[in-house]
């Protein structure tokens, strides 16, 4: 089905056919977090939740977040590409798809469109929840005498 010049909105069966062809042509990425999973164990588990169908995207996501943690500054995609490819064997297309999905789901923050990206406060809040989970797990499983006391 091709679109003809005098633009008229498609309706009914023609619209369904057009959308089916369009969805088959493009790869759409929508990260989804399931509501019944209230706690994430670590970054890899979080990556499995965000990208459940692709191990390559999971690896790229983890590598991107590790690069942000190592550099501790806002970065452009072109700066991250080389560093991620040293960690994980991934194509440019997959890396860009993950980057785009992270931008659309607000995991990365950019003040303006052309600015470098950094992890957003939403993602930082989720990491705090993961950290609290690990602290509670350690307190319950390891006796106090075998671990160092926290300095506050």
Phi and psi in degrees as a GROMACS rama.xvg file:
@    title "Ramachandran Plot"
@    xaxis  label "Phi"
@    yaxis  label "Psi"
@TYPE xy
-111.576  151.01  UNK-2
-85.567  137.966  UNK-3
-97.4764  158.279  UNK-4
-59.2465  -58.5596  UNK-5
-62.4686  105.449  UNK-6
-66.8211  119.897  UNK-7
-127.009  133.912  UNK-8
-62.7754  138.501  UNK-9
-77.4707  144.34  UNK-10
-134.395  154.568  UNK-11
65.1951  -133.54  UNK-12
-64.077  -36.257  UNK-13
-63.5089  -39.7902  UNK-14
-67.1058  -42.5292  UNK-15
-62.7477  -40.4104  UNK-16
-66.0244  -43.1197  UNK-17
-62.0207  -45.685  UNK-18
-66.5961  -34.4839  UNK-19
-64.967  -44.811  UNK-20
-64.4342  -39.7786  UNK-21
-67.4868  -41.4017  UNK-22
-69.9097  -29.9159  UNK-23
-72.4166  -27.552  UNK-24
-78.9114  -36.7513  UNK-25
-108.641  155.843  UNK-26
-103.1  106.322  UNK-27
-93.0044  138.137  UNK-28
-122.489  120.658  UNK-29
-132.07  100.155  UNK-30
-61.2981  138.025  UNK-31
-130.928  131.612  UNK-32
-109.791  123.164  UNK-33
-75.527  136.261  UNK-34
-70.484  -26.7044  UNK-35
-80.5321  -11.2586  UNK-36
-95.2746  98.2637  UNK-37
-89.2209  -20.8377  UNK-38
-127.524  138.357  UNK-39
-108.371  137.08  UNK-40
-79.8803  -47.1682  UNK-41
-154.642  -174.897  UNK-42
-64.4012  -36.1581  UNK-43
-65.2671  -41.6811  UNK-44
-64.3108  -38.6098  UNK-45
-64.0393  -40.6075  UNK-46
-64.2336  -38.1732  UNK-47
-64.3487  -32.5985  UNK-48
-73.7415  -40.7057  UNK-49
-75.0363  -41.1027  UNK-50
-121.734  77.7497  UNK-51
-72.4983  -19.4638  UNK-52
-104.495  -3.28261  UNK-53
-137.758  114.828  UNK-54
-70.1532  -31.5967  UNK-55
-63.8286  -42.3305  UNK-56
-68.4556  -36.1942  UNK-57
-61.7671  -45.7773  UNK-58
-64.159  -40.4042  UNK-59
-65.2098  -40.032  UNK-60
-62.041  -47.4162  UNK-61
-62.9713  -42.1303  UNK-62
-65.2018  -40.225  UNK-63
-61.3045  -45.29  UNK-64
-67.0658  -34.3789  UNK-65
-66.1136  -38.7122  UNK-66
-64.5145  -42.3873  UNK-67
-60.8378  -39.2773  UNK-68
-67.795  -36.7816  UNK-69
-72.5628  -43.8396  UNK-70
-80.0942  -32.0701  UNK-71
54.8605  41.7819  UNK-72
-157.166  160.76  UNK-73
-64.4331  141.2  UNK-74
-133.848  152.656  UNK-75
-88.4292  161.728  UNK-76
-61.0974  -39.2041  UNK-77
-63.653  -29.0358  UNK-78
-75.3228  -33.6921  UNK-79
-79.5852  -30.1004  UNK-80
-53.951  -50.8387  UNK-81
-62.9389  -42.3174  UNK-82
-68.2011  -37.877  UNK-83
-69.036  -40.5408  UNK-84
-67.4908  -23.409  UNK-85
-71.2432  -29.8586  UNK-86
-86.4229  -43.9824  UNK-87
-132.682  138.616  UNK-88
-81.1547  107.765  UNK-89
-148.016  148.028  UNK-90
-80.0027  162.786  UNK-91
-62.0637  -36.8348  UNK-92
-64.2924  -45.6128  UNK-93
-64.1044  -42.0107  UNK-94
-63.0621  -42.8355  UNK-95
-66.9522  -37.1675  UNK-96
-62.4855  -42.87  UNK-97
-65.8852  -43.9255  UNK-98
-59.3577  -44.8278  UNK-99
-65.0319  -41.4276  UNK-100
-65.2657  -37.7884  UNK-101
-66.7436  -37.3324  UNK-102
-66.4053  -46.0055  UNK-103
-67.177  -31.3856  UNK-104
-91.9203  10.0088  UNK-105
65.8474  27.2111  UNK-106
-80.4935  -23.339  UNK-107
-112.924  145.018  UNK-108
-117.361  130.897  UNK-109
-132.693  127.557  UNK-110
-66.5162  -44.4671  UNK-111
-125.582  164.488  UNK-112
-59.2655  -38.7454  UNK-113
-90.6823  2.03027  UNK-114
-78.6693  157.329  UNK-115
-67.8371  155.696  UNK-116
-96.6021  155.946  UNK-117
-146.091  158.536  UNK-118
-59.731  136.989  UNK-119
-82.0321  168.09  UNK-120
-65.6597  -29.0392  UNK-121
-60.791  -45.3298  UNK-122
-68.4712  -39.1265  UNK-123
-62.9578  -38.8401  UNK-124
-63.4314  -39.8505  UNK-125
-65.6171  -38.0173  UNK-126
-65.8507  -34.2787  UNK-127
-63.654  -39.8777  UNK-128
-62.5209  -41.4504  UNK-129
-62.5324  -43.2178  UNK-130
-62.0368  -42.4144  UNK-131
-63.7406  -38.4615  UNK-132
-59.6114  -46.3876  UNK-133
-65.3967  -40.6607  UNK-134
-60.4618  -45.6965  UNK-135
-63.9796  -39.3003  UNK-136
-64.1536  -43.0684  UNK-137
-66.3038  -41.5295  UNK-138
-61.6776  -34.4768  UNK-139
-80.5183  -31.9918  UNK-140
-97.614  -31.8048  UNK-141
-105.705  125.953  UNK-142
-62.4531  152.827  UNK-143
-61.9525  -33.3005  UNK-144
-67.7414  -26.3586  UNK-145
-89.0202  -8.23882  UNK-146
-125.958  158.455  UNK-147
-74.6168  146.633  UNK-148
-77.2586  142.712  UNK-149
-74.5363  140.266  UNK-150
-95.9981  124.672  UNK-151
